[in-house]
Amino acid sequence: MHSLLLTGLLLATNAGAQPVPAAPGAARWAQFSVLTPAGPSEPRREAFQTLSILVHSRHKIAKTDTPRTLTETFSTDLKSLQSTNRNEFVVLRSGAYIRVHNKRGLLYEVTVKGETLDAIVRRFKSAPAEHKALKESVVRANRLPAYALLSTYSFDKGERIILPGVYISFDGYNSPFPGQGIRISSGFGYRYHPVQHKRAHHNGWDIPKPYGTKVFPSRSGEVTYAGWAEGYGYMVEVRHKDGMETRYGHLSKISVSVGQNVEKGKTQIGNVGTTGWTTGPHLHFEIRDSRGRPVNPAYKIGRR
């Protein structure tokens, strides 16, 4: 394996390791760096903060975790964690697992045995000068041998390397209320309908907000419907470039028109209201796939 990963002795599971006298600070941890894939448990947090080599691990989201605490704990930045996990972390789901690391950039996982360094770099930088610069920085950051710059250098499936300065541009789903916390009064799935008084499938989220609160598109796209829609009341529907759609119901006011392009979190599309089948002011928010089937927002917020 070519990646420099911390596990083994950090986790006290490195078979055959010999006892090493304790040393203060980072020097003590440096003695425990080994060339081996990461183990099933997380290294101790000090490893992420004191070692200069690449350290990464799976991390189980705790109720107390926030984007800020994650970046501070693992000595990285939010863009790096977002890019590595293909997740904007609009919602951090307690109990879910993410990949954390202590560098700046995208942690790339090799998915095909024999994938070369050149092929990986070419995915992100194809212009000759940019390709050369990124390749050199990858070699330095991952402490690969110098000959990796001069000849074909390949990796095994499952290896991970840091790509310094490489970040993913997101077109994912955000909250319709950017910068505000949200509470879901009725989630996705079967429920007893409060107006129809029968068991029925709820195709989205009900998000209570004060009457008149501004509503923004969860994702950029084109308005395909803006008007009255039976139980939805006043509703706006936005189609995104991959054919997915989002719907915003029970609005008191609509601020956009059909055919208009709207930008995620920036273009106001309406205001929270009580129109349609509702018992109080809230936004009904839906996500539908390209075939019109409802999708649980819990699995899309922060992602594509």
Secondary structure, DSSP 8 states (H G I E B T S, - for coil): --S-B--GGGGT--TT-------SHHHHHHTT-BSS---SS---HHHHHH-SS--EEEEE--TT--HHHHHHHTT--HHHHHHHHT---SS--TT-EEEEESSSEEEEE--STT-BHHHHHHHH--SHHHHHHHHHHHHHHHT--GGGGTS--B--TT-EEEEET-------B--SSTTS----SB-SEEEE-TTT-SEEEE-EEEEE--TT-EE--SS-EEEEEEEE-GGG-EEEEEE-TTS-EEEEEEEEEE---TT-EE-TTTS--EEEB--SS-SSSEEEEEEE-TTS-EE-GGGTBT--
